[in-house]
Amino acid sequence: QKTAYEIYQCDWSSDVCSSDLYGSGNIEDTVRAKMESARCNEHYRNEYVRPNGMALAVSREPMPGGGCVITFTDITRGRAREERLKESEERYALAMRGANEGLWDWNVARREVYLSPRVREIAKLDVTASRMPAGRWLTFIHPDDTVRYRAAIRAHFRGETEFFQCEYRILGTDGVYRWMLDRGLALRGDGSRVHRMAGSIGDISTRKDAERRIVEAKEAARSEEHTSELQSH
């Protein structure tokens, strides 16, 4: 366990360190004011970043008999990890947005699913909460697609598929069904039991409409060809 002197890595008696800690002005007056404020019977915690990049958490705990204990904790590494995680999440969210996809995260144990704002935007779901009971998601799926969706989920849970993938329709709050491509991966714990599943959803309505028009055009061509054959006889 390091002392506060070791954490700050400087000589507290020096002008450089003192101004670094307490700012400019009369150092003695500033220190005296801080010592007076430390006598109050209140819990206190704050975080600071020094000019050299070191992040410190300063906390104060009142003692039952009077006075208090002030602790200084070096949280530089923790802050750095948080920043890296935040940057990673932002990059992934940006990539998903560029691919016109949104993220979802299903906590199987809690029977709760998280929908990113992008998912709600894509599916045109007018729900303010980012989390909902997993069963509620089924209420948005087209009745004709529910069986296929459930079958794909069960197959992945059983380990029969490497990834979960399913195409189905979602009913938006505007009353319009939109085709979605849903893909995900299960996370397994002891005994290969699924405890979490996460993935992405993308709107494929344009592709589905194109496929439908192609099928209709082929059927129309076959019908016309058949009619021509009958007329020729």
Salt bridges, closest charged atoms under 4 A:
ASP20 OD2 - ARG50 NH2 2.24
ASP29 OD1 - ARG32 NH1 3.01
GLU36 OE2 - ARG39 NH1 2.88
GLU47 OE2 - ARG45 NH1 3.11
GLU47 OE1 - ARG79 NH1 3.03
GLU61 OE1 - HIS43 ND1 2.59
GLU101 OE2 - ARG183 NH2 2.53
ASP105 OD2 - ARG196 NH2 2.48
GLU112 OE1 - ARG131 NH1 3.90
GLU121 OE1 - ARG97 NH1 3.62
GLU121 OE2 - ARG118 NH1 2.91
ASP144 OD2 - HIS142 ND1 3.88
ASP145 OD1 - ARG148 NH2 2.93
ASP145 OD2 - ARG169 NE 2.87
GLU167 OE2 - ARG207 NH2 2.61
GLU167 OE1 - LYS208 NZ 2.93
ASP174 OD2 - ARG178 NH2 2.58
ASP209 OD1 - ARG212 NH2 3.97
GLU211 OE2 - ARG207 NE 3.07
GLU211 OE1 - LYS208 NZ 3.85
GLU216 OE2 - ARG212 NH1 3.14
